[in-house]
Amino acid sequence: MEPKLNTNQPQVNLSKKEKIKLEREMRHQIITFVVMIFFTALAFMSVASDLIPASFAVPFILILAVIQVILQLYYFMHLKDKDHEWPNAFMLSGIVIIIPMVAALMLLLGVVKY
Amino acid sequence: MGHAQHNTDTLPPNPEKATLEGRNKFLAFWFFLGGETVLFASLFGTYLGLRNGTAGGPTAAEIFDLFLVFIMTTILLTSSLTSVFAMLAMKKGNFKQMLVWMWVTVGLGVAFLGLEIYEFYVYVGYGLTFTTSAFGSAFYTLVGFHGAHVAFGIGWIVTLLIRYRKSGLTLTNAPKFYLASLYWHFIDVVWVFIFTVVYLMGIGG
């Protein structure tokens, strides 16, 4: 029961260069995925094992989470590609505002544990 | 007109950004994700402020099942990868392959949602409900909001898949699938932080 697709379905015209680019993109994304799974497992183990003290584990897993999010944004969500100047600009300006704000709030509220 | 597009059967590369409408949708969707980030940031802040207020009820370290959450994380990460594959298939103009990868993404999303519902069911069995403590309210609100986003994403993608099951790739539906895929990645981004801040820090912090 083949679903009846348009027989003259529009094809995307790709030059050889673009095909190579897509292949490379796919390789990068698989590497990104493997790294993310590895970081997740690393974070999981650093908490599950009793050998690592919480004073080290908590900042460590937070850094791993930030790296994973950067990978996700730039590779999976294509922020590294061109035509993404505006999302990048808005995100960076948001981060510039957020960092002093969060730091100030943490100090004000006395949440200096981490 | 004719000189610009002499062959109507071909699409330009990157069909999701070939039209002005597609580019506008793309930019507006990043704005929407910015708003969503603020929403989840507030919920995370609330959770961090209230997570020690257990009011004699179960604490995070007592009930969280790290292994189950690890499986859920892996499932969601994999579904992120399959939606990336769907977008690659779209850029190659292979619409059928894109549909297949999108269905795989939906399937993994359903599996994730099922495990999350099971998880909540177990926690309620341990005596942690929405009204037990401030920790319970903050936890169910934060993780429940994420689950609602997953459910909405599944509904969205399934709607697209059914509506365009026979249409082939067009300049109209390429941006729609692309945005659905961006939304799905965003859900995964939020989950990375839930996994770290709620579960891992709940056990180890």
Interface residues (C-beta under 8 A of the other chain):
Chain A: P3 K4 L5 N6 N8 Q9 P10 Q11 V12 N13 L14 E18 K19 L22 E25 M26 Q29 I30 F33 M36 I37 T40 A41 A43 F44 S46 V47 A48 A54 A57 V58 I61 L62 L64 A65 Q68 V69 Q72 L73 F76 M77 D83 W86 P87 F90 M91 G94 L109 V111 Y114
Chain B: T8 D9 T10 L11 P12 P13 P15 K17 R23 L27 W30 F31 G34 L48 G49 L66 F70 T73 T74 L77 T78 S80 L81 V84 F85 L88 K91 K92 G93 F95 K96 R165 K166 S167 G168 L169 T170 L182 H185 F186 D188 V189 V192 F193 F195 T196 V197 L200 M201 I203 G204 G205
